[in-house]
Amino acid sequence: MAPMRGRMMDVPLTLVPLVERGVGLYGRQVVVTQRAEGPPRRATFAEVGARAHRLARALHDLGVGPGDRVGTMAWNTQEHLEAYLAVPCMGAVLHTVNVRLHPDQLAHVIADGGDRVLLCQRACLPALAAIADRLPTVERVVTFGEGEDAPGGAGHLDYEALLAASDRPLAWPDLDERQAAGLCHTSATTGDPKGVVYSHRSLYLHTLSLLATGFLPGGFSDADVVLPVVPMFHVNGWGLPHASVAVGAALVLPDRFLDPARLVGLLAGERVTLTAGVPSIWGPLLQRLDAEPTPLPGLRGILCGGAAAPPTLIEGFDRHGLTVIHAWGMTETSPLGTTVRVKHLLEPALDPAARLRVRASQGLPAIGFEVRVMDLATGELCPSDGRHQGELQVRAPWVCDGYLGREDREAFTADGWLRTGDVATLDPEGYLRLVDRTKDLVKSGGEWISSVALETLLMGHPQVDEAAVVGQPDPRWGERPVAFVVARPGAEGGLTPAALLEHLRPHVARYWLPDRILFVDAIPKTGVGKFDKRALRRRLAEGAAADTEPGAPQGSR
């Protein structure tokens, strides 16, 4: 007998109803944007929604149609939020571009995305100017925000002028839930960044999962005031713009002003209830609160992801009555996959140390998000005992099944799971803990740094014989790269860390530059002739000064 079919409507899961719900039901709610000087500017959801329709009309009049990519080079601002709403809902694809990338990667990302129009915040124009002649697909640049267009930008269009000329707001068309809505590139763990294409359906379901009460303690509603410190160009702003609009939560957007003093002012002045960012943001903010205690009575959650939150960071905010909520995800997972909450039935059995260990884990999977840990040697599931380690693999309706323009399947298993490249354990309660990585990458401030790329560049210096790069734990950034270098015979006197940093600087982003460059007589090798990076990490832990060639200065940024 054939299975009985349900008699439910097949309504497309697109961003349109989420946007229309938020704007329609919570039109008086506010969007606050920090400014360089003076008080923040404010707009209501109704005003932002109306401007999004006008932006869609302006883009339509510029020739943007279904499937066309519209890139954004912007921090967290009202205009960026308007693009978040307008571009996908008109049937185009929003491509959020990480403005902190090295120019070579930035040019690759925009060209790989095939962006026809760029919406560029004026504060980001210097980054755009550096690659202006390397953007073959870009037809128009629309600028907005404080400041003036740089010389040579005569062809730029003004955002506000375009909106003012759009006298007929564009109505949202009927969309297929499986068509592309967003595009974001990975942090380029190896090679060039890879494009991850999000569908309307994936973003809709990701939003619902984020809003589930079990995912963020206390739920998420129009009573919340949300401050996304995580940049909106970083994997959908962790889904917070979509979720906030959908439920009518007020949004406080810090622009590019992420120093502790400004953030504390926004948190206190706007009575923020939920904020999100990487540990390298929260460390300095904690130091500020320790030095100048400031009441933040409304703040019920500090979402922390992008890198592991040290237990000392969690305990530090506890001292101020503030709760760090650890989270894990990837560009490929839209991004949020797990968050930490202590199970109600588990709580009574935990002493303070055990409770902190749970809170410092990567947490429990969201509803609809599946995780497994596979033994790479046997290909079998690892037992959930908190001890057996294997590769973390995940799947969900908001996990990618491939990369833009790429046919390789190395990142995916034969049965369709994403191979994350992380080594992890699962304990009997289902808590995930990352313990290592399958590749020797350095994760600094939530961004990946390729040790192999740095090694290749270092060994490209004519006076370098060998070079190996490993990550060293750092209280602020999570990890920082340290390079071990063997100088070629006769080069010892003329080769310095400063010279190697200058050699690297034109080729990598600033945060990629090693914090230390240590000259050694030889780099230890494994039995198959590879660099023994475990031994190098052990040397760092024991005191790298002993590894430094006598008289050779140690490098530093």
C-alpha positions as CSV (number, residue, x, y, z in Angstrom):
1,M,0.0,0.0,0.0
2,A,1.3,3.4,-0.9
3,P,2.1,5.8,2.0
4,M,-0.8,8.2,2.8
5,R,-0.1,11.8,1.8
6,G,-0.8,14.7,4.1
7,R,-3.3,17.3,3.0
8,M,-1.3,20.4,3.9
9,M,-0.7,23.5,1.7
10,D,2.7,23.6,0.0
11,V,3.6,27.3,0.7
12,P,7.1,28.3,-0.4
13,L,9.5,28.9,2.5
14,T,11.1,32.2,1.4
15,L,12.4,35.3,3.2
16,V,9.4,37.3,2.0
17,P,6.9,36.3,4.6
18,L,9.5,36.7,7.4
19,V,10.3,40.2,6.3
20,E,6.7,41.2,5.7
21,R,5.7,39.8,9.1
22,G,8.3,41.8,11.0
23,V,7.7,45.0,9.1
24,G,3.9,44.7,9.2
25,L,3.4,43.6,12.8
26,Y,6.3,45.6,14.4
27,G,6.5,48.7,12.3
28,R,7.2,50.9,15.3
29,Q,10.2,48.9,16.3
30,V,13.5,50.6,15.8
31,V,16.8,50.1,14.0
32,V,19.7,52.1,15.7
33,T,23.0,52.8,13.8
34,Q,26.1,54.1,15.5
35,R,27.7,57.1,13.9
36,A,31.2,58.4,13.9
37,E,30.1,61.5,15.9
38,G,27.0,62.4,17.8
39,P,24.1,60.3,18.8
40,P,23.1,57.1,16.9
41,R,20.6,57.6,14.1
42,R,17.2,55.8,14.3
43,A,14.6,54.5,11.9
44,T,11.5,52.4,12.4
45,F,10.9,49.0,10.9
46,A,8.2,50.6,8.8
47,E,10.7,53.1,7.4
48,V,13.4,50.5,6.8
49,G,10.8,48.2,5.0
50,A,9.7,51.1,2.8
51,R,13.3,52.0,1.9
52,A,14.0,48.3,1.1
53,H,11.2,48.3,-1.5
54,R,12.6,51.5,-3.0
55,L,16.1,50.0,-3.1
56,A,14.6,47.0,-4.9
57,R,13.1,49.3,-7.5
58,A,16.4,51.2,-7.9
59,L,18.3,48.0,-8.4
60,H,15.6,46.8,-10.9
61,D,16.0,50.0,-12.8
62,L,19.7,49.4,-12.9
63,G,19.0,46.1,-14.7
64,V,19.3,43.7,-11.7
65,G,17.1,40.7,-12.3
66,P,16.4,37.3,-10.8
67,G,19.6,35.4,-9.9
68,D,21.9,38.5,-10.4
69,R,24.4,39.0,-7.6
70,V,24.5,42.2,-5.7
71,G,27.6,42.6,-3.6
72,T,27.8,44.5,-0.3
73,M,31.0,46.0,1.1
74,A,29.7,47.4,4.4
75,W,29.8,47.1,8.1
76,N,26.6,46.8,10.3
77,T,24.4,49.7,9.3
78,Q,20.8,50.5,8.4
79,E,21.6,50.5,4.7
80,H,23.2,47.1,4.9
81,L,20.0,45.8,6.6
82,E,17.9,47.3,3.8
83,A,20.0,45.3,1.3
84,Y,19.5,42.2,3.4
85,L,15.8,42.7,3.0
86,A,15.6,44.0,-0.6
87,V,18.0,41.9,-2.6
88,P,16.8,38.4,-1.8
89,C,13.1,39.4,-1.7
90,M,13.3,40.9,-5.3
91,G,14.7,37.5,-6.4
92,A,18.4,38.6,-6.7
93,V,21.3,37.2,-4.6
94,L,22.9,39.1,-1.7
95,H,26.6,38.6,-1.7
96,T,28.1,39.9,1.5
97,V,31.9,40.6,1.0
98,N,34.4,40.5,3.8
99,V,36.0,43.9,3.6
100,R,38.9,42.7,5.8
101,L,40.3,40.3,3.2
102,H,43.6,40.8,1.5
103,P,43.1,42.7,-1.8
104,D,43.9,39.5,-3.9
105,Q,41.3,37.5,-2.0
106,L,38.8,40.4,-2.2
107,A,39.2,40.7,-5.9
108,H,38.8,36.9,-6.3
109,V,35.7,36.8,-4.1
110,I,33.8,39.6,-6.1
111,A,34.8,38.1,-9.4
112,D,33.9,34.5,-8.3
113,G,30.5,35.7,-7.1
114,G,29.9,37.5,-10.4
115,D,28.6,40.6,-8.7
116,R,27.0,43.0,-11.2
117,V,26.3,45.8,-8.7
118,L,28.3,46.7,-5.5
119,L,26.7,48.5,-2.6
120,C,29.7,50.0,-0.9
121,Q,29.8,52.0,2.4
122,R,32.1,55.0,1.9
123,A,34.2,53.8,4.8
124,C,35.1,50.8,2.7
125,L,36.0,52.7,-0.4
126,P,39.8,52.4,0.1
127,A,39.5,48.6,0.0
128,L,37.5,48.9,-3.2
129,A,39.9,51.4,-4.8
130,A,42.8,48.9,-4.3
131,I,41.1,46.4,-6.6
132,A,39.0,48.7,-8.9
133,D,40.7,47.5,-12.1
134,R,40.2,43.8,-11.2
135,L,36.4,43.5,-11.1
136,P,35.4,42.3,-14.6
137,T,31.7,41.7,-13.7
138,V,30.9,44.8,-11.7
139,E,28.9,47.3,-13.8
140,R,27.8,49.8,-11.1
141,V,29.0,50.9,-7.6
142,V,26.5,52.5,-5.3
143,T,27.9,54.3,-2.3
144,F,26.3,55.2,1.0
145,G,27.2,56.4,4.5
146,E,29.2,59.1,6.1
147,G,32.1,60.7,4.1
148,E,32.7,61.4,0.4
149,D,33.5,59.3,-2.6
150,A,37.2,59.0,-3.2
151,P,38.8,60.7,-6.3
152,G,38.4,58.4,-9.3
153,G,35.0,57.3,-8.1
154,A,33.1,59.6,-10.5
155,G,31.1,56.7,-11.9
156,H,29.7,55.9,-8.5
157,L,26.0,56.3,-7.8
158,D,24.6,57.8,-4.6
159,Y,22.4,55.4,-2.6
160,E,20.1,58.1,-1.2
161,A,19.7,59.7,-4.6
162,L,18.7,56.4,-6.1
163,L,16.1,55.8,-3.4
164,A,14.7,59.3,-3.8
165,A,14.3,58.7,-7.5
166,S,12.5,55.4,-7.0
167,D,9.0,56.7,-6.9
168,R,7.4,53.3,-7.4
169,P,8.5,50.8,-4.8
170,L,9.0,47.3,-6.2
171,A,6.5,44.7,-5.0
172,W,8.0,41.4,-4.0
173,P,7.6,38.7,-6.7
174,D,6.6,35.1,-6.2
175,L,9.8,33.2,-5.5
176,D,10.8,29.5,-5.5
177,E,12.0,28.5,-2.1
178,R,15.0,26.7,-3.6
179,Q,16.4,29.6,-5.5
180,A,19.5,31.4,-4.3
181,A,19.0,34.2,-1.7
182,G,22.5,34.8,-0.4
183,L,26.2,34.1,-1.1
184,C,29.1,34.2,1.3
185,H,32.7,33.0,0.8
186,T,34.6,31.0,3.3
187,S,37.6,32.3,5.2
188,A,40.0,30.5,2.8
189,T,41.4,27.8,5.1
190,T,43.5,26.7,2.1
191,G,43.6,28.3,-1.4
192,D,41.1,30.8,-2.5
193,P,37.9,31.4,-0.6
194,K,35.0,29.2,-1.7
195,G,31.4,30.4,-2.3
196,V,28.6,29.0,-0.2
197,V,25.1,29.7,-1.8
198,Y,22.2,29.9,0.6
199,S,18.6,29.3,-0.6
200,H,15.5,31.0,0.6
201,R,14.4,27.7,2.1
202,S,17.7,27.2,4.0
203,L,17.6,30.8,5.5
204,Y,14.0,30.4,6.4
205,L,14.6,27.2,8.3
206,H,17.8,28.5,9.8
207,T,15.9,31.5,11.2
208,L,13.2,29.3,12.7
209,S,15.9,27.1,14.4
210,L,17.7,30.1,15.8
211,L,14.4,31.4,17.2
212,A,13.5,28.1,18.9
213,T,13.5,28.5,22.7
214,G,15.9,25.6,23.2
215,F,18.6,27.2,21.0
216,L,19.0,30.5,22.8
217,P,18.1,30.5,26.5
218,G,15.1,32.5,27.2
219,G,13.9,32.6,23.6
220,F,13.8,35.5,21.2
221,S,10.9,38.0,20.8
222,D,9.9,41.6,20.2
223,A,10.9,42.4,23.8
224,D,14.6,41.9,22.8
225,V,17.1,44.5,21.7
226,V,19.8,42.8,19.6
227,L,23.3,44.1,19.1
228,P,25.2,42.0,16.4
229,V,28.8,42.8,16.9
230,V,29.7,40.1,14.4
231,P,29.9,41.8,11.0
232,M,27.0,41.4,8.7
233,F,29.5,40.4,6.0
234,H,30.4,37.4,8.1
235,V,28.1,34.5,7.3
236,N,24.7,36.3,7.4
237,G,25.5,38.1,10.6
238,W,25.0,34.7,12.3
239,G,21.4,34.9,11.2
240,L,20.6,37.7,13.7
241,P,19.3,40.3,11.1
242,H,16.8,37.8,9.7
243,A,15.7,36.6,13.1
244,S,15.4,40.1,14.6
245,V,13.2,41.3,11.8
246,A,11.1,38.2,11.8
247,V,10.1,38.5,15.5
248,G,10.3,42.3,15.7
249,A,13.3,42.6,18.0
250,A,15.0,46.0,17.9
251,L,18.3,46.1,16.2
252,V,21.3,48.1,17.4
253,L,24.0,48.2,14.6
254,P,27.5,49.4,15.7
255,D,28.8,50.1,12.2
256,R,32.6,49.7,12.3
257,F,33.0,51.2,15.8
258,L,33.8,48.1,17.8
259,D,36.1,49.5,20.6
260,P,35.1,48.5,24.1
261,A,34.1,52.1,25.2
262,R,31.7,52.5,22.2
263,L,30.2,49.0,22.7
264,V,29.7,49.5,26.4
265,G,28.0,52.8,25.6
266,L,25.6,51.1,23.2
267,L,24.9,48.1,25.4
268,A,24.0,50.4,28.3
269,G,22.4,53.2,26.4
270,E,20.1,51.0,24.3
271,R,19.5,48.5,27.0
272,V,20.6,45.6,24.8
273,T,19.4,42.2,25.8
274,L,21.3,40.0,23.4
275,T,24.6,40.5,21.7
276,A,26.9,38.4,19.6
277,G,30.6,38.3,18.5
278,V,33.9,36.5,18.6
279,P,36.1,36.1,21.7
280,S,38.6,38.7,20.5
281,I,35.9,41.3,20.9
282,W,34.7,40.1,24.3
283,G,38.1,39.9,25.9
284,P,38.8,43.7,25.7
285,L,35.2,44.5,26.6
286,L,35.6,42.3,29.8
287,Q,38.8,44.2,30.6
288,R,36.9,47.5,30.2
289,L,34.2,46.3,32.6
290,D,36.7,45.1,35.1
291,A,38.4,48.5,35.0
292,E,35.2,50.6,34.9
293,P,32.2,48.5,36.1
294,T,29.1,49.5,34.2
295,P,25.7,48.2,35.0
296,L,24.2,46.3,32.0
297,P,20.9,45.1,33.6
298,G,19.1,44.2,30.4
299,L,21.9,42.0,28.9
300,R,20.8,38.4,29.3
301,G,23.1,36.8,26.8
302,I,26.5,37.2,25.1
303,L,26.6,34.9,22.1
304,C,30.2,33.9,21.6
305,G,31.4,32.0,18.5
306,G,33.9,31.9,15.7
307,A,36.6,30.5,18.0
308,A,36.5,28.7,21.4
309,A,35.6,30.9,24.4
310,P,38.2,30.4,27.1
311,P,36.7,29.3,30.5
312,T,38.4,32.4,32.0
313,L,36.3,34.6,29.7
314,I,33.1,32.9,30.7
315,E,34.0,33.2,34.4
316,G,35.0,36.8,33.9
317,F,31.6,37.8,32.6
318,D,30.0,35.8,35.4
319,R,31.6,38.2,37.8
320,H,29.5,40.9,36.3
321,G,26.3,38.9,36.3
322,L,26.5,38.4,32.5
323,T,26.1,35.1,30.7
324,V,28.3,33.9,27.8
325,I,26.5,31.6,25.5
326,H,29.0,29.5,23.5
327,A,28.1,28.7,19.9
328,W,29.6,26.8,17.0
329,G,29.1,27.0,13.2
330,M,30.7,27.5,9.9
331,T,30.1,29.5,6.7
332,E,28.9,26.2,5.3
333,T,26.2,25.8,8.0
334,S,24.6,29.3,7.6
335,P,26.3,29.4,10.3
336,L,24.8,28.4,13.7
337,G,24.8,24.7,14.4
338,T,25.2,24.3,18.2
339,T,24.9,26.4,21.3
340,V,25.5,25.7,25.0
341,R,22.7,25.5,27.5
342,V,22.9,23.3,30.6
343,K,20.2,20.7,30.5
344,H,17.6,21.2,33.3
345,L,17.9,17.6,34.5
346,L,21.7,17.8,34.4
347,E,22.1,21.0,36.4
348,P,21.7,19.5,39.9
349,A,24.4,17.0,39.3
350,L,27.1,19.5,38.3
351,D,29.6,21.1,40.6
352,P,30.9,24.5,39.5
353,A,33.9,23.0,37.7
354,A,31.8,20.5,35.8
355,R,29.2,23.2,35.0
356,L,32.0,25.4,33.6
357,R,33.3,22.5,31.5
358,V,29.8,22.1,29.9
359,R,29.5,25.8,29.3
360,A,33.0,25.9,27.6
361,S,32.0,23.1,25.2
362,Q,30.5,23.7,21.8
363,G,27.1,22.7,23.1
364,L,24.1,20.9,21.8
365,P,22.8,20.8,18.2
366,A,20.0,23.0,17.1
367,I,16.6,21.4,16.2
368,G,17.1,20.0,12.7
369,F,20.9,20.0,12.9
370,E,22.5,16.6,13.0
371,V,26.1,15.9,14.1
372,R,28.2,12.7,14.1
373,V,31.8,12.0,14.9
374,M,33.5,9.4,12.6
375,D,36.7,7.5,13.2
376,L,38.8,8.3,10.2
377,A,40.8,5.1,10.4
378,T,37.8,2.8,10.5
379,G,35.0,4.9,9.0
380,E,32.7,4.0,11.9
381,L,30.8,6.1,14.3
382,C,32.8,7.0,17.5
383,P,31.0,6.2,20.7
384,S,29.5,9.2,22.5
385,D,31.7,8.8,25.6
386,G,33.5,12.2,25.6
387,R,36.8,10.4,24.9
388,H,36.9,8.9,21.4
389,Q,37.9,11.5,18.9
390,G,37.0,11.7,15.2
391,E,36.1,14.0,12.4
392,L,33.0,16.1,13.0
393,Q,30.4,15.7,10.2
394,V,27.1,17.5,10.1
395,R,23.9,17.8,8.0
396,A,20.8,20.0,8.1
397,P,18.5,21.8,5.6
398,W,20.8,24.8,6.0
399,V,24.1,23.0,5.4
400,C,25.6,23.4,2.0
401,D,25.9,20.5,-0.4
402,G,28.6,22.0,-2.6
403,Y,30.5,25.1,-3.4
404,L,29.9,27.8,-6.1
405,G,31.4,26.7,-9.4
406,R,33.2,23.7,-8.0
407,E,32.5,20.1,-8.7
408,D,34.9,18.5,-6.2
409,R,33.3,16.5,-3.4
410,E,36.2,16.2,-1.0
411,A,34.3,18.1,1.7
412,F,31.3,15.7,1.6
413,T,30.8,12.1,2.5
414,A,29.3,9.5,0.1
415,D,26.0,9.7,2.1
416,G,25.8,13.4,2.0
417,W,27.3,14.8,5.2
418,L,29.6,17.8,5.4
419,R,33.1,17.0,6.6
420,T,33.9,19.9,8.8
421,G,37.6,19.3,9.1
422,D,37.3,19.5,12.9
423,V,38.3,16.8,15.3
424,A,35.7,16.4,18.0
425,T,34.1,14.3,20.8
426,L,30.5,13.8,21.8
427,D,29.8,13.0,25.4
428,P,26.9,10.8,26.7
429,E,24.7,13.9,27.2
430,G,25.2,14.9,23.5
431,Y,27.6,17.9,24.2
432,L,30.0,18.6,21.4
433,R,33.6,19.5,22.1
434,L,36.2,20.4,19.5
435,V,39.6,19.1,20.4
436,D,41.8,19.6,17.3
437,R,41.7,20.2,13.5
438,T,42.3,17.8,10.7
439,K,44.5,20.4,9.0
440,D,47.1,22.6,10.6
441,L,45.2,25.8,10.6
442,V,45.4,28.8,12.9
443,K,42.1,30.4,14.0
444,S,42.7,34.0,15.1
445,G,39.9,36.3,16.2
446,G,37.3,34.0,14.5
447,E,39.2,34.0,11.1
448,W,41.2,31.1,9.7
449,I,44.8,31.5,8.7
450,S,46.4,28.9,6.5
451,S,49.8,27.8,7.9
452,V,50.6,26.2,4.5
453,A,50.1,29.5,2.7
454,L,52.4,31.3,5.1
455,E,55.0,28.6,4.9
456,T,55.0,28.8,1.1
457,L,55.5,32.5,1.2
458,L,58.2,32.4,3.8
459,M,60.1,29.7,1.8
460,G,59.8,32.0,-1.2
461,H,62.3,34.3,0.4
462,P,65.7,33.8,-1.1
463,Q,67.4,33.6,2.3
464,V,65.0,31.0,3.8
465,D,65.7,27.3,3.6
466,E,62.7,25.9,5.5
467,A,59.7,27.4,7.4
468,A,56.9,25.9,9.5
469,V,54.0,27.7,11.0
470,V,51.9,26.7,14.0
471,G,49.3,28.3,16.2
472,Q,50.1,29.4,19.7
473,P,47.2,30.0,22.2
474,D,46.5,33.6,22.7
475,P,44.2,35.1,25.5
476,R,42.7,37.7,23.2
477,W,42.7,36.2,19.7
478,G,42.3,32.5,20.6
479,E,45.4,31.6,18.5
480,R,48.2,33.5,16.8
481,P,50.6,32.2,14.2
482,V,54.3,31.6,15.1
483,A,56.8,30.8,12.4
484,F,59.9,28.6,12.7
485,V,62.5,29.5,10.1
486,V,65.7,27.8,9.0
487,A,68.0,30.4,7.3
488,R,70.1,29.3,4.3
489,P,73.8,29.0,5.0
490,G,75.5,32.4,4.9
491,A,72.2,34.3,5.4
492,E,72.0,34.3,9.2
493,G,73.5,37.7,9.7
494,G,71.3,39.5,7.1
495,L,68.0,37.7,7.7
496,T,65.7,39.3,10.4
497,P,62.1,38.8,11.5
498,A,61.4,42.4,10.3
499,A,62.7,41.6,6.9
500,L,60.5,38.5,6.7
501,L,57.4,40.4,7.9
502,E,58.0,42.9,5.1
503,H,58.3,40.0,2.7
504,L,54.9,38.7,3.8
505,R,53.1,42.0,4.1
506,P,52.2,42.6,0.4
507,H,50.7,39.1,0.1
508,V,48.5,38.6,3.2
509,A,46.0,40.4,5.4
510,R,47.6,42.1,8.4
511,Y,46.1,39.6,10.9
512,W,47.9,36.8,9.0
513,L,51.3,38.2,9.9
514,P,53.1,35.9,12.5
515,D,53.4,37.3,16.0
516,R,56.8,35.7,16.4
517,I,59.4,34.5,13.9
518,L,61.9,32.1,15.6
519,F,65.2,31.1,13.9
520,V,66.1,27.5,14.4
521,D,68.9,25.2,13.2
522,A,66.5,22.6,12.0
523,I,62.8,21.9,11.9
524,P,61.8,18.4,13.3
525,K,60.4,16.0,10.8
526,T,58.0,13.0,11.1
527,G,58.9,9.5,9.9
528,V,57.6,10.4,6.4
529,G,59.6,13.6,6.1
530,K,56.8,16.1,7.0
531,F,57.2,18.9,9.5
532,D,56.5,17.6,13.0
533,K,54.1,20.4,14.1
534,R,53.2,18.6,17.3
535,A,56.8,18.8,18.3
536,L,56.9,22.5,17.4
537,R,53.8,23.2,19.5
538,R,55.4,21.3,22.4
539,R,58.5,23.5,22.1
540,L,56.4,26.6,22.3
541,A,54.7,25.3,25.4
542,E,58.0,24.5,27.0
543,G,59.6,27.9,26.0
544,A,60.4,28.8,22.5
545,A,63.4,31.0,23.5
546,A,65.5,27.8,23.7
547,D,64.7,27.1,20.0
548,T,65.8,30.5,18.9
549,E,69.2,30.7,17.2
550,P,71.7,32.6,19.4
551,G,71.7,36.2,18.7
552,A,68.7,36.1,16.3
553,P,65.9,38.5,17.3
554,Q,62.4,37.3,17.7
555,G,59.7,38.6,15.4
556,S,56.7,40.6,16.4
557,R,54.0,42.8,14.8
